[in-house]
Amino acid sequence: MAAATLGHTAVAGCCKKQAPLRPAGFRGTPCAAPSSARVLLRKSGQGRRAERLHAAVVPAALKAPWEGTTPARLVLEDGSVWHGTAFGHTGVEVGEVVFNTSLTGYQEILTDPSYKGQFVVFTYPHLGNVGINPEDMESSKVHLGGVIARDLSCVVSNYRANMSLDEYLKEQKVMGIAGVDTRAITRRLRVDGCLNGAICTDASISDEDLVARTKSWTIVGKDLIKEVTCSEPYKWSDPTGEEWEFAPAAKAVNGAEPLKVVAYDYGIKLNILRRLTSFGCKVTVVPADYPAEKVLAMNPDGIFFSNGPGDPSAVPYAVENAKQVLGKVPVFGICMGHQVLGQAFGGKTFKLKFGHHGGNHPLRHTPTGRIEISAQNHNFAVDTTTLPDEVEISLINLNDGTCAGMYYPSLQALTVQSHPEASPGPHDSDVAFVQFIDMMKASKKRRFCLQVTNMAPSIETVKAAREQLREVISKTHCQPILIRLAWHDSGTYSVEAAKTLPFPKAGGATGSIRFKPEMSHGANNGLPVALTLLTPVKEAHPTLGWADLIQLGSAVAVETAGGPFIPLRLGRKDAESEEHCTPDGRLPAAAAPFPDASPSPAQHLKNVFYRMGLSDRDIVALSGAHTVGRARPDRSGFGKESTKYTKDGPGAPGGSSWTAEWLKFDNSYFTDIKNPTDPELLVLETDACIFTDEGFKPHAEKYAADQAAFFADYVESHLKLSELGVEWDGEPLTLTQ
């Protein structure tokens, strides 16, 4: 039925001869209850022709399905009113109205938690013909707020069905309205964008009141995930049913060693869990706000971030958890998970005009040009202009050009803004599960590689590794994090501990930072990314030990940033296991209160570096390496989210830098601290003290005035740091230019 406008009344046209009552929009032959004559004919076995003669006979005592139905209204916030008939629950409900273009799968759509807070206009004209069955649920209940249909089937015709759509919605207390012009409503939403609406069967509530209710409701800023997530962790073990399995890769699993996956439940669809299990995963599902440290303590091979409802910018706890696991194990996000990870990468999200809902959305896989027809259900998208340069846009939605997938190689992160589990929908995007499985297998192989100890490297190996490191650095601008990784590996050394403890338990440049207990130290937050960057180099050059590779990465990083060449010595013995990790708390803190209870930042630095056997000159020279790099508040707790020097990268944008050109190794760290003129530049307590402490100040003044002197002293101090706690595997090899 066409929409009426507030203030006007829609009057039905008159007919000379009144037709039988039918639901608004009814197109077919009226449904009739079987008459006694029809029943007798069937029992007697008479022909179909005789049955057709009696098909229109309806006893007066029986009512046709549309007789006695309750009138209902759909009122949109733009003031339009759509009259139809109610099915399911009665009352009044308000939500955001979206349209879905799927031809099948209404039961899966009804039970998809991502539709929480929304009314769905089904563009396919007939609904309810296959009823409801217990096997096609995507969750334990209906989550959407209302169903809007053109024609509601009065006959259920499916051998698997155990109830009608009307009965199911009544049971679930969810409202539906049929007999409205869904084509006209869809066109209105396409032109005007998503509109809030109210479905109402209460005639005492005016249209004006319903419009007011719709205007006071919004999905923007709403955290709906907390309304649909699980309350406790649970395990899932059911795969896709054998009769429904279509993927050769899933069929080929055949009892292979399972991969452990932890899935964050933002409103997860059951078929996602079935697909993960079908590909050989042992899945543990956790609530949306489950702490990241507890997830990592489960030692998963991968972490999954699920679909879910609401505004992705309203769930900062989910973004924070994602940040804490990025780079530590492979991660995969679908829909809301895609948007959460996009924010964790440093990007932002925005609301689409009318969203993407349906089973026929074309995507282009950018690396290959492959086209996928996908199932989609989302109202928000990731703004690609806010993402770091390292993030690859792997899928593009061909309808509107929005981001439909991301890949962040150095963080082992994959996302899709579609539903590859295809329930309902096409199976083209199921390949995303294969990609996630491959990422986890490769990561597991690399973790095994971490256990391999070194042998003395050859000159050819070192030369090739240096070239590969230069390539990695040129692509990722990772000089700061490679320098930090080497320092934090070396900086655990204790002269006193070395007097009583065997190698490598006293700490130092032994490669022990690659093991989880040490990498989990608070000061090492964010460093798993550096280890991920070095892993392909290690795989290409297995005779180069981890201790050597970590220090070589630092030396190459300094040189490629414009700093001095460091004649590093190579041939270190590696720490071999987690038992060789050092205790937490040995690395310097940036500000008071200091863990060693030092009364001043200068004294704290001296306590830490004297423990390693280094001098005041070493402390100041090594501090000068802060000329490259940034402090990120999400990792260290210091600095700003972004400054004029870091907001556009290079690399991942954000953080506070010590210098304006924070990828250039020079003496500007000293000159900027000595003459502070720019509040955008970072100066920590442990930075400022190098010009106030009597032992530090002469060296700081010298380096501020003479860059060549700084470079010369830095090389000596860097070499000292790189050999703390080292045992050599034979005669060391000295790096040459």
N, C-alpha and C positions, 0 to 999 in steps of 0.2 A: 504494500500500500504506500502511496506517496506520502511525503511528510506534510504535516500541517504546520503552520507558523503560529506562534503565540499571538492571541488576539483574534484569530480566525478559526472557523470550524470547518472541518472536512466533511462534506455531505455526500453520502453514497448516492449513485445514480439510481433512478427508479426503473423497474422492468414491468412490462404488461403482465407477464406471467412469472410468479415467484419461483425461482429455482431452488433446489434443495440446498440447505445450509452447508457451506464448505468453509474450511479455514481460509483466512485471507491469503491470497497468492496461490491457492490450490489449482493445479493444472490437470491432474489425472482424473480417472473414473472414481467416483465416491467409493470409499471402502465400506463394506457392509458386513455385519455379523452374519454367519451362516444361518440360513433359515432352516426350519425343520424339514421343508421340502428338499433342500439341497442335501441335508444329511441323509435323508431316506434314499435319494438318488444315488449317493455314493455307496451306501450299503448294498443297494440292489444291483450295483454294477452297471447301471445304464450309461449310455454314451455321454461324451462331453457336450454334444449339441443340446441334449435335454437339460443338462446342468446349466448351460448358458441361458436357456429360456427362463430359468428360475433365479438367475443370478441377481436380479434387481429386487427380489422379494425380501423385505425387511420387516419382521414382526413389529408391531407398534410398541410392544413392551420393551424392545431393545433400542439402545441409542447408538448412533454412529459415533466414531471416535472423536469427531470435532464438536459434537453437540455438548453443551454444558461447560465448555472450556472457559477459563477466566480471562477476561481482557487484560492486556498488558501494554505499557508504554515504554518506549526507549526515548529518553529526553537527553539531548546533547547540550553541551555548554554554549553552543552558538544559538540556542533557542529553538532549534528544530525538534519536532515531536513526531515520533513514528509509532503508529498504532498496530498492534498485532495480538496474538494470543499467547498466554503463558504456558510453559511446561516446566516440569521440575518443581522447585520450591517457589513459594510466593512471599511477597513482602516488598522491600525496597533495598537496592544495593547500588553503590557508587564505585566507579573505577575508570581506568583509562581504556578507551575503545581503540582496538587495533584490528586489522584484517589479516586473515591467513589464506593463502592461495593453494594450499594442499588439496589434492583431489581425494585422498584417502587418509586414514589414520586419525580420525577425530578423537578416538579414545586415548591415544597416546598424547594428543594435544591437551585434552582435558586434564590429564594427570601429570603434565610437565610442570614442575615447581617454578620454572622460569616465568610462567604466566601469572604468578601471584600478583593481585592488585589490578588485573586487566580483564576486560570483556573481549571476547574474540568474535569477530564477524567472519563467518565461514563463507568464502566466495563461491564455493561449490554449492549448487542450489539445493541438493537433497542431503538430509542429515538423518542419521538414526537407523538406516536400513539394515545395518549389520548388527545392531544392538550393542551389548556390552558383554565381554567375556573376562574371566579372571586372569588370563595369561598375557594380555597386552598392556598391562598397567606400566607406567613409567615411575610411579611412586605409590604410596599406600592410599592416596585419596585425590580428589579433585582440588586443584589449587587456584584455578582461574576464578574470577568473580562472577562471570555470567556468560551465557551462550546466546549468540544472535544468529538466527537461521532464516533462510527463505522458506523452505518447505520441510516440515518434520514428518518423516515417514511414519505411517500408522501401522506398518507391518515390519516385523523383524524377520530377516531371511538370512540366517547364518547358522551352520551346524554347531559352532563353538559358543554361541550366545547363550547366556543364562538369565538375561533381563533386558528390558528396553532402555533406551537412553532416558526417557522420561522417568522411569522407575529409579534409575541410577541417580539422576540429579535430585530427585525427591529424597532418596536415602542420604545423599551427601549435603542436602540443604543448599543447593546451588540453583540459582534462577536461570531460566531460559525464556527467550521470546522468539516466536516464529511468525511467519506471515508478513514480514517486513521486506522492503525492497533492498536487499543486501548489496545489489549492484550500485544503487544510488548512494547508499551510505559509504561504500568503498570509494567511489569517485569523490565524495565530499572529503574523506580523510586524505586522499591523495593530493587534493588541491589545498586544503586548509591545514593539513598535518594532523597528528594525533589529537583527538578531542576527548575530554572527560565526558562520561555519560552516566545516566541513572536508569536502571530497569525497575519498574514499579507496577505493582498490581493493586495498590491501595488507592481507590478513587478519591478518597478524602484529601489526598495530598495534591496540591495544585501544581501545574506545570512550572509556574514561576518559582515555587519553593524548590522543586527538583533542580531547576537551572542554577539556583543559588547554591545548592549543595554541591553540584558538579564544579562550580567555580571556586569553591573553598577547598577542594581536594587536589592534591598533586602527587605524582610519583617521584618528581625531582627532589633529590636530597633525602629520599627514604631508604633506610637500611631494611630491606625486606628479607635479606638472607637469614637474619636471626629468627625469622618466623618459619623457615622451612628446613633449616639445618638439623642434623641429628643432635641428640643431647650427650651421647657417649660414643666412644670409638667402637667399631664392630668390624668383623671380618666378612669378606664376600668370596664365595667359591663357585658360583653357578655360571657356566659359560653359555654362549648362545646355543640354543637347541640344535641338535644335529641336523634336523630337517630344514632349519633356516640358515645354516652356515653356508657362506658363499665365497669366503676369502681363502685362496690356496695357502697363503702364509699362515693363517690360523690353523688350517687343517694339517699343516706340516709340523706343528709343535711336537706332537707325539711324545709326551713325557719328558721333554728337555728340561734341564734345570730351571726351576721357576725364577722369575725376577720379582723382587719385593717392591711393591708400589704402595705408597701412602697417598690416599686421595682426600683432598680437602672438600668437604661437602658444603657447597654454597646453595644446594638445591639439586643434587646430582640425579640424573636420570638413570634408571636401572639398566638400560641397555648399554650405557657407557661401561658400567661395571661388568656386564656380560662380555663386551668386546675385549676389555683388558684381560679378563680371565681366559677368554678364548685364545688370546695370543700368548698365553703361558705366564700370566702374572698372578702372584699371590697378593690380593688387595686388602689393605686395612683402611677403612673409611674413618675419618676423624671430623669432629665439629669444626665449623668455620673459624672459630677463634682459638683453636688448639695451638698452644705455644710451639714455635718453630724448633726450639731446642729439644722438646719432647719428640717431635717428628724425626729430627736428625738422630736422636738417641735410638730410634728403631733401626738405624743403619739401613735405610732403603736404597734400592738401586735407582729409584726415580720417584718424583713427587708429581702428583696430578692435581690441577686446579680446575674445579668443575664449573658447569653452567649454573646460573642462578638468577633471581629476579632483582628488580630495583635499580638504583643509581650506583654505578661502580665508584663514584667519587665519595659516596657516603659510607665506605667501609675501610677506613684507614688501618684498622687492625689487620685486615686481610693483606693489604699492601705491605705492611711492615713485616708480617710473617714471610711473605714472598721475598722481600729484600734479604732476609736473613738466610734463606736457603739457596739463593741464586749463586751459581758457580760451584756449589758443593756437590750436587748430584744433578743429573739431567731433569728438566722440568717440562711439563706439557700442560697447556691451558686451553680450555674450550669455552667460548662465549664469555661469560662473566670472568672465567679464569684468564682468558685472553686479555680482557680489559684490566684486571688486577695486575697481571704481569706487565702490561704496557705501562701502568703507573709505576711499578717497581723498577722498570728500566729507566724511568725519569720522564715519561710522557704524561699526557693529559687525555681525558675523554670528553666527548660532547654528545648531546642528544640529537638523534636523527629526526628528520621531519615527520616521517610516519613509520619508521622502522623497517626491518626485514623479517617477514614472517611467511614461511611457505616452503614448498619442496621443489622449487624450480628456479633457484637463483644461480646464475652462471658466474664462475670464478675463473681467473687465469693464474696459473702457477708461473710466476715471473721467471724462475731460472730456466724452465723448459718450454714455456708457452702452452703447456697442456691446459685444456679446458675441462673444468669439473662442473657438473650440475649438482647443486648442494641443497640440503635442508637448512633453513636458518630461522632463528627466533631471537631477535634482540632489538632494542630501541636506542642503544648507545654505541659509539664507535671510538676507536683510538685515533687521536689527532697525530698523523705521521710527521707533521712539521715540528713536533715537540720531542721527537725521539732522538736518541744519540745516533751518531753516524754509523756506529758498528751494527746497529739493528738493520737486518735485511727485511724488506717488505716482500714476503714470499708469495702472498696471494692477494689479488685485487678483485673486488666485486665489480663485475662488468656493467651492472645496472647504474651505479652511481660513482664508481671509482674509489670507494672507501676501502680502507685497509681490512683485508679478510684473513690475514695471517702474517706472523712475524717469525724470524729466526735470528737468534743472538748467539753466534758461534762460540765466542769466548766464555759465555755463561751457560752453554749447553741448554738453551731455552728455545722451545718450539710452541707456537700458539696458532689456533685457527678460530676465526669468527664465523663458525658454521657448526653443523652437527654431523660429524663424520660417522657417528653411531647409527645415523639414518633410521630414526624411529619416530615418526614415519619419514620416508624420503628416499632418494636415490643413494647408491652405494659408492659413487665415484670418490668421495673424500675419505673412505675407510683407510686409504693409504697413509693417512696421518698417524694412525695407530702403529703401522709398520715402521714409520720414521722414528717414532718415540721408542719402540722396541730396539731398533738399530742403535739409537743414541745410548740407551742403557747398556746394551751389550758392549759397545765400544768403550764406554766409561768403565765398565767392570774389567775389561781387558787392561785398560790403562792403570786401574788401581792395582791390578796384579803386577803390572810393570813396576810400580813403586817399590815393590819388595826386592827388586833385582839390585844386587850390589855392583859396584863398578870395578873396572880394571883400568890400568893406566892408559890414557887416550893417546892416539897417534897424532902427529902434526896434521895429517890430512883430515882426521876426524874433527880436530879443533877448528881448522880452517872452514870446513863445511858447516859446522855448527854455528860459527860466527856469522856466516852469510845467511843462514836460515833465521838466526835471531834478528838480523838487520831487516829481513823481510817482514817478520812478525811485528817489529817495532814500527816500521813504515806504514803498515796497514792499521795498527791499533793505537798508536801514540802511547804506548804502555811503559815508557821509560820510568816514570815515578814509581809504579807498583813493582817493577823488577828490582829497582834499587832498594825499595823498602823490604822486599822479600829476603834479599841477601843480608841486609843489616839485621833483620829480626832472626834469621837463622844463626848468624854469628854472635849476636848480642846477648845470648843466653850464657856465655862462657863465664866461669868463675875460677880465678887463680887459686883460691883456697880449696875449692872442691876438687880441683885437678891434683892436689897433693895427696888425696886419699881415695879418689874414685878412679876406676879404670876408664880408658877411652871407650865410648864417647860420652859417658854419663856426666862429665863436667860441663857439657854444652859446647858451643862454638860452631864453626862452619862445617858441620857434619851432615847436613841434609835432613836432620831429624824433624825439621819443620813440616816436611811432607806428610808426616803421620798425624792422624786425627787428634790425639791428645794434645799435641803441641799447637797444631793449627787452630784448635778451639780456644786457645788463650785469648783473653779479651783484647789485647793489643794487636792481635793478628786478624781482626775483623776485616773482611774484604780480600784477604790475601789468597783464598782459594782460586780467585780469578787468575792471579799470576801463575799459580801452579798449573792451571788449565792451559795457559798460553805456552808454557814450557814443555808440556807433555808430548806434543807432536815432535819436538826437537829431540827429546829423549828417545822416543820410539824410532826415529830415523838414525840415531847414533847410540845404540845400546851400550857401547864400551865407554861412553862418557858418563861418569858417575853423577848422581844427583847433587852431591855437595859441590862438585866442580861446575855443573851446569847452572846452578843457582848463582854462584859467584861470577861465572862468565856472563850470564844475563845482565848482571848489575854493571860489570865493566863495559860491556857493549852499549848499555843504555846511557851511561855517562858520556861515552865517546860520541854516540850519535846525536846527543843533545848539544854538542859543541864543546864538551868538556875535554879534559886531558886524556891521552891514552894511558891505560893502566897496565903495566907489564905483569899481569897476573901469573901466579904459578899454579899449575894443574897437576892432579894426581892424588887428590884427597881420598881417604877411605870414607866410605859411607856409613852412617848409622844404619843398622839393619832391621830394626823393629821398633814397635811402640815402646818397648821397655827402655829404649835409649833416649826417650823424650825427657826434657828438663821440666822442673816444676814451673808453674805460672808465677808471675810477679817479678821477673828479672829484667824486663825491659823498661826503659824510662817512661814516666808519665809526663803529661803535657802541662798540668796545672795542679795546684793544691786542692784538697789535701793529698799529700804524697804517700804512697804505700809504705815507705820506709820512715815515715813521720819526720822527714827533713823539715827544718824550719824555713828553708828558702828554696827557690827553684835551682839556684846555682849549687847549693849543697847537695840537692837530690841528684843532679847530673854528675857531680863528682863521685857520690857514693856508687852510682851505677857503673860509670866508666872506669873508676879506679878498681872496682871489683874485677873488671876485665883485664886490668894491667895497662890501661891507657892513660894519657896525660892530659893536662889542660889544653895544650896545643891541639891534641887529637880531638878533644871534645869540640873545640871551636871550628876546626877545619871540617870535621864530619858534619857539624850542624849546617855548614854552608851548602850542603847538598839539598837543603830545603829550597834552594833556588828553583828546583823543578818540583812540580807536584802541587797537590791541593789537600786540604782537610775537608772531609765530608761529615756533616753532623750525624748522618745515619750510620756511619761506621765508627768514627772516633768520638762523636759527641761535641766536636769543636767546629767552628766556622759557620758560614751562612749557607742556606740552601743554594744560593747562586749570587754571583757578582757580575759586574760589567765585563770582567776579564774571563769568566768561566761560563756564562750563560749560553754561549754558542759553541762550546767545545774549544779546540778539537777533542775528539773522543767523546765520551759521555759528558753532557753538559752538567754544570752545577759545582757546588763546593766553593771554598775560599782558598785562594792561592797566596803564597808568601810574596810572589813577585808578579809583575804585569805580564812578562813573557815566561810563563810557568813551564814551558817545555824547552827552555834555553838554559844551559849550564854556564853560569858566569858568576861574578861577585856581587850581583844586584841584591842578593839576600842581605849582605852586610850594609850596603849603602842605603837600602830602604829602611832598615832598622835604625841606623845611625841618624838619618834625617827623615823621620816619618812625616809624609805629607798627604798620603792617600788613605782614608779610612776604609777603603774597599780591600786593602791588603791585610793579610793576617799577620798578627804578631802575638804569639803566646807568651806566657810568663817565662817559659824556658828558652824563648828566643831573646826577649828583652834583656835577660840577665847577662848575656855575653858582653854587653857594653857597660854593665854596672859592677860586675864582680872583678876584684883586683887581679885575680889569676887569669881571667878570660879576656879582659879588656885590651891588653896590648896586642893580642893576636887578632881580635876583631877589628881593631883600628888598622892594623897592618893589612888585613885582607880587603877592607873597604877601600884602602888607598891603592892597592897593588894587586891586580887580578893574577898576574903571573906568579907572584909569591903565594897567593892562595892556591893556585893550581899545583904548584910544586909540593906544598905541604899536604894538600889533599891527597895526592897520589901516595905519599908515604903513609898517611893515616889509613887510607882505604886498604892498602896492602896489609897493614897490621891487623885491621879488623877482619879481613878475609882469611887470615891464617890462625885465628884464635882457636885453640883446642884441636888443631888439625894433626892427624897422623898421615904420613905419605905412603902411597903404594909404590915403593921403589923411588927412583930418582925423579923429582918433579920436573915437569916440562914448563919452561917459561914462555909466556905469550910474547910474540914480537909483532911489530907493525907490518 
